[in-house]
Amino acid sequence: MRIVWMEAGKGLRSPIIIGLFMLFTAFNLFLMLSERHMKDELRVLNTIVAQTGHDMNGEGYEALGEYYTNELAKMNSITQEKIGQTYESAAAFTSSNPQLLDPDRPFTEPEVRFVQDLLVTERYYESLPAIRSQYDSLDMRTRAEVALSIMIDPTSDRVDKLVYANYNKLQDRLEVLREKGEHLHLFFQGTVYKMHSFLYDKLLGIMLLQAMVMGVLMTAQIMNHEFDHRTHLLMYATRRGRRLKVDKLGAAFLTTTLMTIMLLSVNIVAFFEMYDYSGLWDVPIGTGFLQEYDDAPLIPWWSMTFVQYLFAVLALGLVLQWIFAGLTAGIALFVRNSYFVCLLFLLLLGIGLTLFTVVPTTSLLIFWAYINPFQVLFSTPNWFMIKHVFTTYPSYEWMTVSLWSAVLAAGLWVAYRRFKRRDLV
């Protein structure tokens, strides 16, 4: 184990890796700060949840209605006093009173903020009936038909049959979701704030890409350190020297794990310090408030709370980093130059992202074209949920990483056996 840590130090102490870690962290913090203008409105939801809870099935919705009515009455008492009028809603008041933003307005700053907060509360209260109606009319087979009809290349009957079978499973999941009322839980309104894609695409997606870059660089450097520094004839001259590659492989996985955890921990903690999710940890991830575009709900395959979903995403992200490290190590067992190792990995990345373009959509192979870790990496906002028509089935993510992990384990064993018999010159 001591040798593994010694080898790991070659990657972790690299000035390039340290510089990239600091650069990536600074960039991620800049992304978080770029949306800080939403903090005040996001704060309103936590106030509502503290008063009514987030479950809007039955009593929760009634409590929200009562809370909204009381807040509207407070607003009308202010408007009656200041301008002698009352209004049916906060939206009606703001639309008919442009002087609300005028420096000479009769309203104080706290009163203006109160009305702005009430507008947010009103938006949540009025959205619930629309979400309920939308989910009641959702039909997954119809969505599958639409998705297949708009594809550029036509599909075959065999492909359509499998797609419909997968969407029938999703319909069953939707029935359970509606029965449990998971869709009627308050969460940051996706159509307004888009916090789901902000966290899981702009931040987590980018962070996993950053971790991949650092993991590949560290793995290539660790695996080919002796070849890069011309000491390979000395280090690999003995049988024990050849077994050093096993220690190096362990060091590659160790450094990848540590760097990924460090990068994610620093940035995730900073994100939740900046944006308050304190009242939303146990909200079902299947809530209708999560959808960011009209008629595009995000249906998860399993009942999970927000915090459970977050940890599932982080776990899958770490497994992906192990796969990328394994791929890089496998290449390094054949290629002796670290730069060429990285270039070949980039080639694999390009192939993985474009393979589906050369596979005909009339063949069942189109489903297999998406079963690679690079496709998974670039779909973080939809992990464990409805997504592309050829990747919408429950086992897509875990089947992909399990299959690739098994193939990689076998490939690394074969590559190592070959390396032990390989000529050093």
GIFENMO-V902771 format. One record per residue. N is the residue number from 1. RES is the residue in one small letter. BURIAL is + if it has 24 or more other ideal C-beta (glycine too) atoms within 12 Angstrom, else -. D_FIRST is the distance of its C-alpha to the first C-alpha in whole Angstrom. Layout:
BEGIN
N_RES_BURIAL_D_FIRST, N_RES_BURIAL_D_FIRST
END
This chain:
BEGIN
1_m_-_0, 2_r_-_4, 3_i_-_5, 4_v_+_5, 5_w_-_6, 6_m_-_9, 7_e_+_10, 8_a_+_10, 9_g_-_13, 10_k_+_15, 11_g_+_16, 12_l_+_16, 13_r_-_18, 14_s_+_20, 15_p_-_24, 16_i_-_25, 17_i_+_23, 18_i_-_23, 19_g_-_27, 20_l_+_27, 21_f_+_25, 22_m_-_28, 23_l_-_31, 24_f_+_30, 25_t_+_30, 26_a_-_33, 27_f_-_35, 28_n_+_34, 29_l_+_35, 30_f_-_38, 31_l_+_39, 32_m_+_38, 33_l_-_41, 34_s_-_43, 35_e_+_44, 36_r_-_45, 37_h_-_48, 38_m_+_48, 39_k_-_46, 40_d_-_50, 41_e_+_51, 42_l_+_47, 43_r_+_48, 44_v_+_51, 45_l_+_49, 46_n_+_48, 47_t_+_51, 48_i_+_52, 49_v_+_50, 50_a_-_50, 51_q_-_54, 52_t_+_54, 53_g_+_50, 54_h_+_49, 55_d_+_50, 56_m_+_53, 57_n_+_54, 58_g_-_58, 59_e_-_58, 60_g_+_55, 61_y_+_57, 62_e_-_60, 63_a_+_59, 64_l_+_58, 65_g_+_61, 66_e_-_63, 67_y_+_60, 68_y_+_61, 69_t_-_65, 70_n_-_65, 71_e_+_63, 72_l_+_66, 73_a_-_68, 74_k_-_67, 75_m_+_67, 76_n_+_71, 77_s_-_72, 78_i_+_71, 79_t_+_72, 80_q_-_75, 81_e_-_76, 82_k_-_75, 83_i_-_77, 84_g_-_78, 85_q_-_77, 86_t_-_74, 87_y_+_72, 88_e_-_71, 89_s_+_67, 90_a_+_65, 91_a_-_65, 92_a_-_69, 93_f_+_69, 94_t_+_67, 95_s_-_69, 96_s_-_72, 97_n_+_71, 98_p_-_70, 99_q_-_71, 100_l_+_68, 101_l_-_66, 102_d_-_69, 103_p_-_69, 104_d_-_72, 105_r_-_71, 106_p_-_72, 107_f_+_69, 108_t_-_66, 109_e_-_63, 110_p_-_62, 111_e_+_64, 112_v_+_63, 113_r_-_59, 114_f_+_60, 115_v_+_62, 116_q_+_59, 117_d_+_57, 118_l_+_60, 119_l_+_60, 120_v_+_56, 121_t_+_57, 122_e_+_60, 123_r_+_58, 124_y_+_55, 125_y_+_58, 126_e_-_60, 127_s_+_57, 128_l_+_56, 129_p_-_59, 130_a_+_59, 131_i_+_55, 132_r_+_57, 133_s_-_59, 134_q_+_57, 135_y_+_54, 136_d_-_57, 137_s_-_58, 138_l_+_55, 139_d_-_55, 140_m_+_52, 141_r_-_54, 142_t_-_56, 143_r_+_53, 144_a_+_52, 145_e_-_55, 146_v_-_55, 147_a_+_52, 148_l_+_53, 149_s_-_56, 150_i_-_55, 151_m_-_53, 152_i_-_54, 153_d_-_53, 154_p_-_55, 155_t_+_53, 156_s_-_54, 157_d_-_55, 158_r_-_52, 159_v_+_49, 160_d_+_52, 161_k_-_52, 162_l_+_48, 163_v_+_48, 164_y_+_51, 165_a_-_49, 166_n_+_46, 167_y_+_48, 168_n_-_50, 169_k_+_46, 170_l_+_46, 171_q_+_50, 172_d_-_49, 173_r_+_46, 174_l_+_49, 175_e_-_51, 176_v_-_48, 177_l_+_48, 178_r_+_51, 179_e_-_52, 180_k_-_49, 181_g_+_51, 182_e_+_47, 183_h_+_49, 184_l_+_51, 185_h_+_49, 186_l_+_49, 187_f_+_46, 188_f_+_46, 189_q_+_49, 190_g_+_47, 191_t_+_51, 192_v_+_51, 193_y_+_48, 194_k_+_45, 195_m_+_42, 196_h_+_41, 197_s_+_40, 198_f_+_40, 199_l_+_37, 200_y_+_35, 201_d_+_36, 202_k_+_37, 203_l_+_34, 204_l_+_31, 205_g_+_32, 206_i_+_32, 207_m_+_29, 208_l_+_27, 209_l_+_29, 210_q_+_27, 211_a_+_24, 212_m_+_24, 213_v_+_25, 214_m_+_23, 215_g_+_20, 216_v_+_22, 217_l_+_22, 218_m_+_18, 219_t_+_17, 220_a_+_20, 221_q_+_19, 222_i_+_15, 223_m_+_16, 224_n_+_19, 225_h_+_18, 226_e_+_19, 227_f_+_22, 228_d_-_24, 229_h_-_23, 230_r_-_25, 231_t_-_22, 232_h_+_21, 233_l_-_24, 234_l_-_22, 235_m_+_18, 236_y_+_19, 237_a_-_22, 238_t_-_20, 239_r_-_18, 240_r_-_15, 241_g_-_15, 242_r_+_16, 243_r_-_13, 244_l_+_12, 245_k_+_13, 246_v_+_11, 247_d_+_8, 248_k_+_11, 249_l_+_12, 250_g_+_9, 251_a_+_9, 252_a_+_13, 253_f_+_13, 254_l_+_11, 255_t_+_13, 256_t_+_16, 257_t_+_16, 258_l_+_16, 259_m_+_18, 260_t_+_20, 261_i_-_20, 262_m_+_21, 263_l_+_24, 264_l_+_25, 265_s_-_25, 266_v_+_27, 267_n_+_30, 268_i_+_30, 269_v_-_31, 270_a_-_33, 271_f_+_35, 272_f_+_36, 273_e_-_37, 274_m_+_39, 275_y_+_40, 276_d_+_41, 277_y_+_40, 278_s_-_41, 279_g_+_43, 280_l_+_42, 281_w_-_38, 282_d_+_40, 283_v_+_42, 284_p_+_42, 285_i_+_41, 286_g_+_44, 287_t_+_46, 288_g_+_49, 289_f_+_49, 290_l_+_45, 291_q_+_47, 292_e_+_48, 293_y_-_51, 294_d_-_54, 295_d_-_54, 296_a_+_50, 297_p_+_48, 298_l_+_45, 299_i_+_44, 300_p_+_41, 301_w_+_40, 302_w_+_39, 303_s_+_40, 304_m_+_38, 305_t_+_38, 306_f_+_37, 307_v_-_34, 308_q_-_33, 309_y_+_34, 310_l_+_32, 311_f_-_29, 312_a_+_29, 313_v_+_30, 314_l_+_26, 315_a_+_24, 316_l_+_26, 317_g_+_25, 318_l_+_22, 319_v_+_22, 320_l_+_24, 321_q_+_21, 322_w_+_19, 323_i_+_22, 324_f_+_22, 325_a_+_19, 326_g_+_19, 327_l_+_22, 328_t_+_21, 329_a_+_19, 330_g_+_21, 331_i_+_24, 332_a_+_21, 333_l_+_21, 334_f_+_25, 335_v_+_26, 336_r_+_25, 337_n_-_26, 338_s_+_24, 339_y_-_28, 340_f_-_29, 341_v_+_26, 342_c_+_27, 343_l_-_30, 344_l_+_30, 345_f_+_28, 346_l_+_31, 347_l_-_33, 348_l_+_31, 349_l_+_32, 350_g_-_35, 351_i_-_36, 352_g_+_34, 353_l_-_37, 354_t_-_40, 355_l_-_39, 356_f_+_42, 357_t_-_44, 358_v_-_45, 359_v_-_45, 360_p_-_48, 361_t_+_49, 362_t_-_51, 363_s_-_48, 364_l_-_45, 365_l_-_43, 366_i_+_43, 367_f_+_41, 368_w_-_38, 369_a_+_39, 370_y_+_37, 371_i_+_34, 372_n_+_32, 373_p_+_29, 374_f_+_31, 375_q_+_34, 376_v_+_32, 377_l_+_31, 378_f_+_34, 379_s_+_36, 380_t_+_34, 381_p_+_37, 382_n_+_38, 383_w_+_35, 384_f_+_36, 385_m_+_40, 386_i_+_43, 387_k_+_42, 388_h_+_43, 389_v_+_46, 390_f_+_43, 391_t_+_40, 392_t_+_42, 393_y_+_41, 394_p_+_38, 395_s_-_35, 396_y_+_35, 397_e_+_32, 398_w_+_30, 399_m_-_31, 400_t_+_30, 401_v_+_27, 402_s_-_26, 403_l_-_28, 404_w_+_26, 405_s_+_23, 406_a_-_24, 407_v_-_26, 408_l_+_23, 409_a_-_20, 410_a_-_23, 411_g_-_23, 412_l_+_20, 413_w_-_20, 414_v_-_23, 415_a_+_22, 416_y_+_19, 417_r_-_21, 418_r_-_24, 419_f_+_22, 420_k_-_21, 421_r_-_25, 422_r_-_26, 423_d_-_27, 424_l_-_26, 425_v_-_29
END
